[in-house]
Amino acid sequence: MFPSQPTWSTSRSNLLQRCPRAFVLRYGLGEISQHHPLGQDLLHAFEIQTPWILLHQTIRLVVLDYVEDYANGTVWSTGLVRARFATDYTQLLNKRNVILKRVQDKGRIRISNLQRSHPENHLIEMGVEALINIIQHPEFVSLLKQGRIKRMEPTQSISSNRVRVYNSPDFIHHSERGETLVKLNPFGEISAYRHQRQAALLRLYGGKDSTILQFSLRQRCWNVKKTIPTDAEVNDAMSLVRLDVEQMEKLYSLVGKNNNLDKVALADTYRSCMNCQVRFICPSKDGLERARAEQFTLMCV
C-alpha cells in the first residue's frame, strides 16, 4: 500500500499524529482505491472541510493573489480586498456544498455529521481584517517594495534522502540582500519547535544563506519570525521526517493485504473526532472511549 517513494508533508504528519486511523483511510485506502466508486467517495469526504478551515485557506489564497498582482504593478484597494475575499470564500463554500451533496446523493456512504454551509458576515469580516492586517504589516510592505517575487505552488516538492517532501514556501523573494523564503501560517500561531522544524524544511527549497520569513496568524494579527536555519537544524528536521515515514510504513503494514483496520489505532482524544470527515465509517462514531476499549479487547484476545 505504501507509495514507491515515501512521501512526507505537514498535512500528512499532522493527520498522522491526530488520528492514525484517519491517516490510513486518507493516504492508504483512499489512494489505492481512488478509481473505485467507494474509494472516490472516501477521497471526496476528505475534501469536505469546515467553514473555519475554508476561511483560513481563503486568506492564504487571496494574500498570494495580492502579492502576484503587486509584483505586476497592480495594488488593490481595501474595497477590492473585501470583494475578493467574499467572492473566493463563497466559491470555496459552494464547492464544498456541491461535493457534500454529490456524496450524499450517491448514498454509498452516509455523512450525517456534516451539513451544507453558507457564508456568514462575521466570518467574512474576520477574513477581511486578517487580510488588511498582513498587507499593511511593515515587514510585509518592506518585502514587496523591492526585489522580485516568485509564487510557489503547494504541489512543488523536494526529494531528500529518498523521501519526497512537500513543504514549499508560499513565495520566494529575491533582492540585493539575498533570497527570502516566505511562508504563511493562517491557521494560528505555531509553537517555537514547529517554527524551527518548518523553517529547516523550507530551507530545502533555497540555499544555505536563505532567510526564512514565517507569518503566523493569531486573533487576526500576524506574528513574524525571521530565521536562517543551520545545516544541523536541517539534518535534525529530516531525521524527524524519516521517523514520521517509518511510523507511516508501520501503519500500512498493520493494514495488510486484506485492508483490515482493526489494529490501526484510533484518535487519542475525542476533540480529533469532532470535525473528522470520515467519522461516519469509524468505530468512534458511537463514542471514542468505547471504540478504543473494544479495540483493546480484540487485540488482547
C-alpha positions, -999 to +999 in steps of 0.1 A: +000+000+000+029+024+007+039+046-023+070+037-043+087+067-029+079+076+008+061+109+009+060+135+038+040+167+041+029+188+070-008+178+065+002+141+064+023+145+096-005+164+114-031+138+105-008+110+114-004+125+149-041+134+154-055+100+142-037+071+127-070+056+115-079+087+095-044+088+081-046+053+068-080+059+053-069+091+036-034+083+023-037+045+022-070+030+014-083+062-003-053+064-026-051+028-037-089+026-043-093+061-059-106+045-091-132+025-073-166+043-066-163+039-028-127+050-029-137+081-048-164+088-022-138+084+005-114+109-010-143+133-017-152+131+020-117+143+030-123+173+007-152+185+027-136+210+051-153+230+078-162+267+071-135+277+096-107+259+077-120+272+044-119+307+059-082+304+065-075+287+032-091+317+015-069+341+035-038+324+021-051+323-015-061+359-015-028+370+000-009+352-027-030+367-055-024+401-039+013+395-039+013+384-075-007+414-087+015+437-066+046+423-083+030+431-117+023+467-107-013+464-095-021+475-059-055+465-046-078+489-028-094+480+005-127+476-013-111+451-038-096+431-009-130+428+007-147+419-026-121+393-035-122+376-001-161+375+000-161+361-036-134+335-031-147+323+003-182+319-011-168+299-040-150+275-017-181+271+004-202+264-027-177+239-039-178+222-005-216+220-006-216+205-041-191+178-031-212+171+001-244+168-019-228+146-045-216+122-019-248+122+000-270+117-032-250+087-042-259+070-009-229+048-008-216+064+023-236+082+050-223+116+062-247+128+089-224+150+110-217+174+081-242+199+068-243+225+040-228+259+049-232+294+037-210+325+041-217+343+073-210+380+076-190+378+108-166+352+092-162+374+061-153+404+083-128+383+102-111+372+070-110+407+056-095+421+088-068+394+087-060+403+051-058+440+057-035+434+087-010+414+067-009+437+036-003+466+059+022+448+081+056+467+080+076+436+073+052+425+045+052+460+030+090+462+031+092+429+014+070+439-015+086+473-022+118+460-036+131+429-054+115+401-074+088+377-062+081+342-074+049+324-063+053+288-053+026+261-056+020+237-027+024+208-051+061+216-055+082+191-036+119+183-029+134+148-028+158+144+001+174+111+013+149+092-009+119+109+008+096+132-012+090+163+010+061+187+004+067+218+024+071+246-002+072+283+007+043+304-005+066+327-024+103+334-028+117+370-027+149+379-044+167+412-038+202+426-034+201+415+002+196+379-009+169+353-010+139+351+013+115+322+015+081+333+028+056+310+045+021+319+057+006+301+086-030+313+087-044+286+109-029+300+141+003+306+160+025+276+160+050+265+187+087+275+186+096+239+179+073+237+149+086+271+137+121+258+138+112+225+121+092+242+094+119+268+087+145+240+084+124+221+059+117+253+040+154+258+035+154+227+013+139+250-013+166+276-011+203+279-003+224+278+028+221+316+032+184+318+025+163+337+051+131+321+062+102+345+069+072+330+086+039+349+091+016+333+117-020+345+123-033+348+158-066+366+166-064+382+131-030+397+139+002+384+123+034+375+142+066+373+122+096+351+127+128+355+107+155+328+108+184+314+088+184+276+097+217+259+101+228+227+085+224+209+118+188+221+121+180+209+086+195+175+094+176+172+126+143+181+108+150+154+082+156+129+109+122+136+123+107+133+088+123+099+085+108+089+119+074+100+106+078+080+074+088+049+095+056+053+115+036+056+083+051+024+070+043+006+102+007+017+099+004+005+063+019-029+073-008-033+101-035-030+074-020-058+053-033-072+021-069-076+034-072-039+043-080-048+079-081-017+101-086-035+134-050-030+146-048+007+134-050+030+164-079+055+168-075+091+178-061+100+212-088+125+221-124+130+212-116+165+200-099+150+170-131+133+160-154+163+163-149+176+127-135+144+112-147+139+076-147+101+079-161+096+114-192+080+097-171+049+089-151+048+121-160+029+153-157+062+172-190+074+158-206+056+187-181+070+212-143+072+211-136+056+246-160+028+239-144+021+205-109+022+220-119-002+247-134-026+222-103-024+200-080-031+230-101-061+239-099-075+204-062-071+202-057-089+236-077-119+225 
